[in-house]
Amino acid sequence: MRGGTIGSRARWVGAMLATSALMTGCSTLGAGSAPGDRTNTPSTAPSTTVGPKAEFARPDHKLLSGRRATLTAGDLTVTTLLADRSMPGLTFALDVVRGQILRHHAWAGGGELTMEPTLLASSSKAVAVALNVEGKGGKRTSVVYYDPQSNESFASPALISPQKWAEFTAAVGAKAGEEKAAALKALASPTWPMGQGPALAFSQEGNLVIQFQGGSQPNVLLTGKEAGPFLTDFGRRAKAAAQYPTGAEAAQTFAPASPDLVARPKGKQKDPRPQLALGTDCTVKKCVALTFDDGPVPETQEVLDALNKARVPATFFMLGPSIDAYPEMVTKASANGMEIASHNLKHNTMSTAGNEALAHQISTNSKNLEKLAGTAPLFLRPPYGDRSKRVDAEIGRNSMAVALWSVDTLDWKFKTTPSILSYVGQQTTNGAVVLMHDIHATSRAAVPAVIAKLKSDGYTMTTLAEMAPSDYRFGAPFCSSPALPHSCVR
């Protein structure tokens, strides 16, 4: 992700306070470590080495500014890192991966699951955060890599040059011994949770650790010297950030990502790396975002059931009075991995609200959602689409983007499935944002048909966070995917 100029951020120091169930607050990243502790913590899988330990580095959590939010729902205990607002790309990326993990968990039948973030590398040139998950599938880890200079985030394979991927996998296979076949199969898969690919990160000594999913296969370690020839420029920066961690500072003005971070082999050869994007790559696939306004209501469960049955996500823009009336539905939708967004505290024309009232409405609804969803909303959709530069700026100060729409189903007016499908079919293009309302029974009834129509037309449904542009920044408005050239911005 790349963004515009971001104001200077305040330094966040001192001990962070642990969060309680369904509440948010300041806390430590990687709880259990003593302040300043940079020693290694035992890996979730045994090491195959006698010498250097195949364990990820664990820098002081205070090097990365932010706070944590906790979602507790049934057997779920999910801790989310909300990074400093000067790093919107990191917050977005962590939100994307969190949602993927929760959706895949729900689709697999649910059950016990805990999720905890851990800082693996920190500097003004590279940040790595692991999302450590334990549940019925064993222990699994997804690593989010973030470039503070460009505001872009990537999956683990971005550490390795595309031209060196084959040599890298061969080296890992040779180190895996009897597990060679399983190691090579895992490396060919997108990183978990998009696939079963391993998490890649550096040890405190600067060695590259390949941690396989599930905990049944031993970690593999390549020494710094062995891994060095395979690394991208960003990979080398990430290694330094793990070995010699410093405070993470975002650039005042974001620059294009390092060329070898996103480089493809020359000519028509396909990039051999299984994944760079942390979510669905909407520059490659036809994407569409389903969004629902004005809820939640108890019947929002019908929409969740339809989405889970079809294995697709959606974004819910939740309204103040509905949140107060049905808080359990906010928590349930978030626990199902849906994107929770704000529709303001009141269903009013925000452009006519006074400065004090506007600030109160935006911040209060965001805080209420954070308490119930266990994560802060990254989007606000103004009621009626009514907005101004002043409204956009206040939304930006609250670390959200202004989310509009490009497909209006008029489901509030023409309350039939054929009418809704007609608007979806006529208006939907690649990167579209579809507007519906989960408060209407007729709209809820149309959801399965809308999903079927979009799938038959070749669309992949994503959350708005997955559809986020590479130049995303807080306060920016969009009505279709800004990652695409034809994006409309109102």
C-alpha positions in Angstrom: 0.0 0.0 0.0 1.2 3.5 -0.7 -0.3 6.7 0.7 0.0 10.4 0.8 1.5 12.7 3.4 0.8 11.7 7.0 1.2 14.1 9.9 3.9 13.4 12.5 2.9 10.9 15.1 3.2 11.2 18.9 5.6 8.8 20.6 3.8 6.2 22.6 5.8 5.1 25.6 5.3 3.4 28.9 3.6 0.2 29.8 0.4 -0.6 28.0 -2.6 -1.9 30.0 -4.2 -5.3 29.3 -7.6 -5.3 27.7 -10.6 -7.1 29.2 -13.3 -9.0 27.4 -15.2 -7.0 24.8 -13.2 -3.9 25.9 -10.3 -2.1 24.4 -7.4 -0.2 25.8 -3.7 0.2 25.8 -1.8 -3.0 26.3 1.5 -4.7 25.6 2.3 -6.4 22.3 3.5 -9.9 23.1 2.2 -10.0 26.6 4.3 -12.0 29.0 7.6 -10.3 28.0 9.3 -8.0 30.5 9.7 -4.5 29.2 12.9 -4.4 27.2 13.1 -8.2 26.9 14.6 -9.2 23.6 15.3 -12.8 24.3 13.8 -15.5 22.2 10.6 -17.2 23.2 10.2 -21.0 22.5 8.8 -21.7 19.0 5.6 -23.4 18.4 7.5 -26.2 16.6 10.6 -28.1 17.5 14.0 -27.0 16.0 15.9 -29.2 13.7 19.2 -27.6 14.5 21.7 -28.3 17.3 23.4 -24.9 17.0 21.3 -21.8 16.4 17.7 -22.0 17.5 15.1 -22.0 14.8 13.0 -19.4 16.6 11.6 -16.0 15.6 13.1 -12.9 17.1 11.0 -11.2 19.8 12.0 -7.5 20.0 10.7 -5.2 22.7 7.0 -4.7 22.0 7.2 -1.0 22.9 9.2 -0.3 19.7 5.9 -0.3 17.8 3.3 2.2 18.8 -0.3 1.1 19.0 -2.9 -0.4 21.2 -4.7 -3.7 21.4 -8.4 -4.6 21.3 -9.9 -7.9 22.4 -12.9 -9.8 21.1 -14.4 -12.5 23.4 -17.2 -14.4 21.9 -18.0 -18.0 23.0 -14.8 -20.0 22.4 -13.1 -17.1 20.7 -10.5 -14.9 22.3 -9.0 -12.6 19.6 -6.5 -9.9 20.3 -6.0 -7.3 17.6 -3.2 -4.9 17.2 -4.3 -1.4 16.2 -1.1 0.2 14.9 -0.3 3.9 15.2 -2.4 5.9 12.8 0.8 7.1 10.9 0.9 3.5 9.6 -2.5 3.0 8.0 -1.2 0.2 5.7 -0.1 -1.9 8.7 -3.5 -1.5 10.4 -5.3 -2.4 7.2 -3.1 -5.5 6.6 -3.6 -6.8 10.1 -7.3 -6.3 9.7 -7.4 -8.2 6.5 -5.5 -11.2 7.9 -7.6 -11.2 11.1 -10.8 -11.3 9.1 -9.5 -14.1 6.9 -8.5 -16.2 10.0 -11.9 -15.7 11.6 -13.9 -16.5 8.4 -12.0 -19.7 7.7 -12.5 -20.7 11.3 -16.2 -20.1 11.0 -16.5 -21.9 7.7 -14.7 -24.9 9.3 -17.3 -25.2 12.0 -16.0 -22.8 14.6 -14.8 -24.0 18.0 -12.1 -22.8 20.4 -9.6 -20.3 19.0 -7.2 -17.8 20.4 -5.3 -15.2 18.5 -2.4 -13.1 19.7 -0.1 -10.6 17.9 3.6 -10.6 18.4 6.3 -8.1 17.2 9.0 -9.9 15.2 10.9 -7.0 13.6 10.9 -3.2 14.0 12.6 -0.3 12.4 11.7 2.7 10.2 12.6 0.4 7.2 10.7 -2.8 8.0 8.1 -4.1 10.5 6.9 -7.7 11.0 4.0 -8.7 13.2 2.9 -12.3 13.7 -0.7 -13.3 14.3 -0.3 -16.5 16.4 -3.4 -18.7 16.4 -4.2 -21.8 18.4 -7.3 -23.9 17.9 -8.5 -27.3 16.8 -6.2 -27.1 13.8 -3.2 -26.8 16.0 -0.8 -23.8 16.3 -0.6 -21.6 13.2 1.1 -18.3 12.4 0.7 -15.6 9.7 3.3 -12.9 9.5 2.4 -9.4 8.2 5.3 -7.5 6.7 5.0 -3.7 6.5 7.3 -1.2 4.8 7.0 2.1 6.7 8.7 3.9 3.8 6.0 3.0 1.2 3.0 2.1 3.5 2.8 -1.3 1.7 2.2 -4.6 3.4 3.1 -8.1 2.1 3.0 -11.8 2.9 6.1 -13.8 3.8 7.2 -14.7 0.3 8.0 -11.0 -0.3 11.3 -11.6 1.6 12.5 -13.8 -1.3 13.5 -12.6 -4.7 11.3 -14.1 -7.5 14.4 -14.9 -9.4 15.8 -16.9 -6.4 12.6 -18.6 -5.3 13.4 -22.0 -6.9 16.9 -22.0 -5.3 15.4 -20.9 -2.0 12.8 -23.8 -1.9 15.6 -26.3 -2.9 17.7 -25.1 0.0 14.8 -25.4 2.4 14.0 -28.9 1.1 17.6 -30.0 1.6 17.4 -28.8 5.2 14.1 -30.5 5.8 15.5 -34.0 5.6 12.7 -36.6 5.8 10.2 -33.8 5.7 11.4 -32.6 2.3 8.3 -33.4 0.3 6.0 -31.8 2.9 8.2 -28.7 3.0 8.2 -28.2 -0.7 4.4 -28.7 -0.9 3.9 -26.1 1.8 6.2 -23.6 0.2 4.2 -23.9 -3.1 1.0 -22.9 -1.2 0.0 -19.3 -0.4 0.8 -18.4 3.2 -1.7 -19.4 5.8 -4.7 -18.6 6.1 -5.0 -18.1 2.3 -3.2 -21.5 2.0 -1.0 -23.7 4.1 2.3 -22.0 3.3 4.8 -21.5 6.2 5.6 -18.3 8.1 9.0 -16.8 7.3 10.8 -14.6 9.7 14.3 -13.9 11.1 15.8 -15.0 14.4 17.5 -12.6 16.7 20.8 -13.8 15.3 19.7 -12.9 11.7 19.0 -16.4 10.5 15.9 -17.1 8.4 13.4 -19.4 10.1 10.8 -21.3 8.1 7.9 -22.2 10.5 5.4 -24.7 9.1 1.8 -24.7 10.1 0.1 -27.0 12.6 3.2 -27.6 14.8 3.7 -31.2 13.5 6.6 -30.4 11.2 9.9 -29.1 12.5 11.0 -25.6 11.7 13.8 -25.2 9.2 16.6 -22.7 9.6 18.8 -21.1 7.0 21.8 -19.2 8.4 22.1 -15.5 7.5 24.9 -16.4 5.1 22.8 -19.1 3.5 19.7 -17.0 3.1 21.4 -13.8 2.1 21.6 -14.4 -1.7 17.8 -15.2 -1.8 16.6 -12.0 -0.1 14.9 -9.0 -1.7 16.0 -5.5 -0.6 13.1 -5.5 1.8 14.1 -8.9 3.0 17.5 -7.5 4.0 15.8 -4.6 5.7 13.5 -7.0 7.6 16.5 -9.1 8.7 18.2 -6.0 10.1 15.0 -5.0 11.9 14.8 -8.4 13.6 18.5 -8.5 14.4 19.0 -4.9 15.5 15.5 -3.6 16.3 14.7 0.1 16.7 11.6 2.2 17.0 9.2 2.0 14.0 8.7 5.4 12.4 6.6 5.9 9.3 7.8 8.2 6.5 6.2 11.6 6.4 5.6 11.1 2.7 5.2 7.6 1.4 7.3 6.6 -1.6 6.8 3.8 -4.1 7.7 0.3 -2.9 11.2 -1.0 -3.4 11.2 -2.5 -7.0 12.5 -5.9 -6.0 9.8 -6.2 -3.4 7.2 -6.4 -6.1 9.4 -7.4 -9.0 8.3 -10.0 -11.4 10.7 -12.1 -13.5 11.4 -10.6 -16.9 9.3 -11.4 -19.9 6.1 -13.4 -19.6 7.4 -15.8 -17.0 5.0 -16.1 -14.0 6.2 -15.0 -10.6 7.0 -18.3 -8.9 6.2 -16.9 -5.4 2.8 -18.3 -4.4 1.6 -15.0 -2.8 2.6 -11.4 -2.2 -0.8 -9.8 -1.4 -2.1 -10.5 2.1 -5.7 -10.9 0.9 -7.3 -11.3 -2.5 -5.2 -9.5 -5.1 -7.9 -7.2 -6.7 -5.4 -6.1 -9.4 -5.5 -9.7 -10.7 -9.0 -10.9 -9.9 -12.3 -9.3 -10.5 -13.4 -8.1 -7.1 -16.6 -6.8 -5.7 -17.5 -5.7 -2.1 -21.0 -6.4 -0.7 -21.9 -3.8 1.9 -24.9 -3.5 4.2 -26.2 -0.3 5.9 -28.3 0.7 8.9 -28.0 -2.5 11.1 -27.5 -4.5 13.0 -30.8 -6.1 13.7 -31.5 -9.6 15.1 -32.2 -10.8 11.5 -28.7 -9.8 10.4 -28.0 -13.4 11.4 -29.8 -14.4 8.2 -27.3 -12.5 6.1 -24.4 -14.0 8.1 -25.8 -17.5 7.5 -26.1 -16.8 3.7 -22.5 -15.4 3.6 -21.0 -18.2 5.5 -22.9 -20.8 3.5 -21.5 -19.3 0.3 -18.1 -18.7 2.0 -17.9 -15.0 1.1 -17.3 -11.9 3.3 -19.1 -8.6 3.5 -18.8 -5.2 5.1 -21.4 -4.0 7.6 -21.9 -0.3 8.2 -23.5 -0.1 11.6 -25.6 2.7 12.9 -25.5 4.1 16.5 -29.1 3.2 17.6 -28.9 -0.2 16.1 -25.6 -0.9 17.8 -27.1 0.1 21.2 -30.1 -2.1 20.6 -28.4 -5.2 19.4 -24.8 -5.2 20.6 -24.5 -9.0 20.4 -24.9 -8.8 16.7 -21.9 -6.5 16.4 -19.8 -9.1 18.2 -21.2 -12.0 16.3 -20.6 -10.4 12.9 -17.0 -9.6 13.9 -16.5 -13.1 15.2 -17.5 -14.4 11.8 -14.7 -12.4 10.2 -16.9 -9.7 8.6 -15.7 -6.2 8.2 -17.3 -4.0 10.8 -17.6 -0.3 9.7 -19.4 2.8 11.0 -22.5 4.4 9.6 -22.2 7.3 12.2 -23.9 7.7 15.5 -27.0 9.2 13.9 -28.6 8.8 10.5 -28.2 12.5 9.7 -26.7 14.8 7.2 -23.2 15.0 8.6 -22.3 18.1 6.6 -24.8 20.2 8.5 -23.6 19.1 12.0 -21.5 21.6 14.0 -17.8 20.8 14.6 -18.3 19.6 18.1 -21.3 17.5 17.3 -19.6 16.0 14.3 -16.5 15.1 16.2 -18.6 13.5 19.0 -20.8 11.5 16.6 -17.8 10.1 14.6 -15.6 9.2 17.6 -18.4 7.8 19.8 -19.7 5.4 17.2 -16.2 4.2 16.4 -15.4 3.6 20.1 -18.6 1.8 20.6 -17.9 -0.5 17.7 -14.3 -1.1 18.9 -15.6 -2.3 22.3 -18.0 -4.7 20.8 -16.2 -5.9 17.7 -12.7 -6.1 19.2 -11.2 -4.0 16.4 -11.6 -0.4 15.3 -13.6 0.4 12.2 -11.5 1.5 9.2 -14.4 2.9 7.2 -17.3 5.3 7.8 -20.1 5.6 5.3 -21.9 9.0 5.8 -25.7 8.5 5.8 -27.2 9.5 2.4 -23.6 9.8 1.2 -23.7 13.4 2.5 -20.2 14.7 3.2 -17.9 17.7 2.8 -14.2 18.4 3.1 -14.7 19.1 6.8 -16.5 15.8 7.3 -13.8 13.9 5.4 -11.1 15.5 7.5 -12.8 14.6 10.8 -13.3 11.0 9.6 -9.6 10.9 8.7 -8.7 12.2 12.2 -10.5 9.2 13.6 -8.4 6.8 11.4 -11.1 5.9 8.9 -11.6 6.2 5.2 -14.8 7.6 3.6 -16.6 4.7 2.0 -19.3 5.4 -0.6 -20.7 3.0 -3.2 -20.9 2.4 -7.0 -23.8 0.0 -7.2 -27.1 1.2 -5.6 -29.6 -1.6 -5.5 -32.4 0.7 -4.3 -33.4 -2.2 -2.1 -35.1 0.2 0.2 -37.4 1.4 -2.6 -37.9 -1.6 -4.9 -38.2 -4.5 -2.4 -38.0 -7.5 -4.7 -35.2 -9.9 -5.5 -35.6 -9.5 -9.3 -35.2 -5.7 -8.9 -32.1 -6.0 -6.7 -30.6 -8.5 -9.1 -31.3 -6.1 -12.0 -29.4 -3.3 -10.5 -26.5 -5.6 -9.5 -26.3 -7.0 -13.1 -26.5 -3.6 -14.8 -24.1 -1.6 -12.6 -21.5 -4.0 -11.3 -18.0 -3.8 -12.8 -14.6 -4.8 -11.5 -14.0 -3.1 -8.1 -17.6 -2.3 -7.5 -19.0 -1.5 -4.0 -22.6 -2.8 -3.8 -25.0 -1.0 -1.4 -27.7 -3.0 0.4 -29.5 -2.9 3.8 -29.7 -5.7 6.2 -32.7 -4.1 8.0 -35.1 -5.1 5.2 -36.5 -8.6 5.0 -36.6 -8.4 1.2 -33.0 -7.4 1.0 -31.9 -10.3 3.3 -33.9 -12.7 1.2 -32.1 -11.6 -1.9 -28.6 -12.1 -0.6 -28.2 -15.7 -1.8 -29.3 -14.8 -5.3 -27.0 -11.7 -5.4 -24.0 -13.9 -4.3 -24.9 -16.5 -7.0 -25.2 -13.8 -9.7 -21.8 -12.3 -8.8 -20.1 -15.6 -8.7 -21.5 -16.7 -12.0 -20.2 -13.4 -13.5 -16.7 -14.3 -12.3 -16.5 -12.0 -9.3 -14.6 -12.6 -6.1 -16.3 -11.0 -3.1 -14.0 -9.3 -0.6 -14.2 -6.9 2.3 -13.5 -3.3 1.7 -10.2 -3.7 3.6 -9.1 -6.3 1.0 -10.1 -4.0 -1.8 -8.0 -1.2 -0.3 -5.8 0.8 -2.7 -2.0 0.9 -2.5 -2.2 4.6 -1.9 -4.8 4.3 0.9 -4.8 7.0 3.6 -7.2 7.9 6.3 -9.9 10.4 5.3 -9.7 9.5 1.6 -13.1 9.0 -0.1 -13.9 6.3 -2.7 -16.9 4.6 -4.2 -15.2 1.7 -6.0 -11.9 0.0 -5.6 -9.2 2.8 -5.6 -6.7 0.1 -6.5 -8.1 0.2 -10.1 -7.4 2.9 -12.7 -11.1 3.5 -13.4 -11.9 4.1 -9.8 -14.5 6.8 -9.1 -14.0 9.2 -6.3 -16.8 11.6 -5.4 
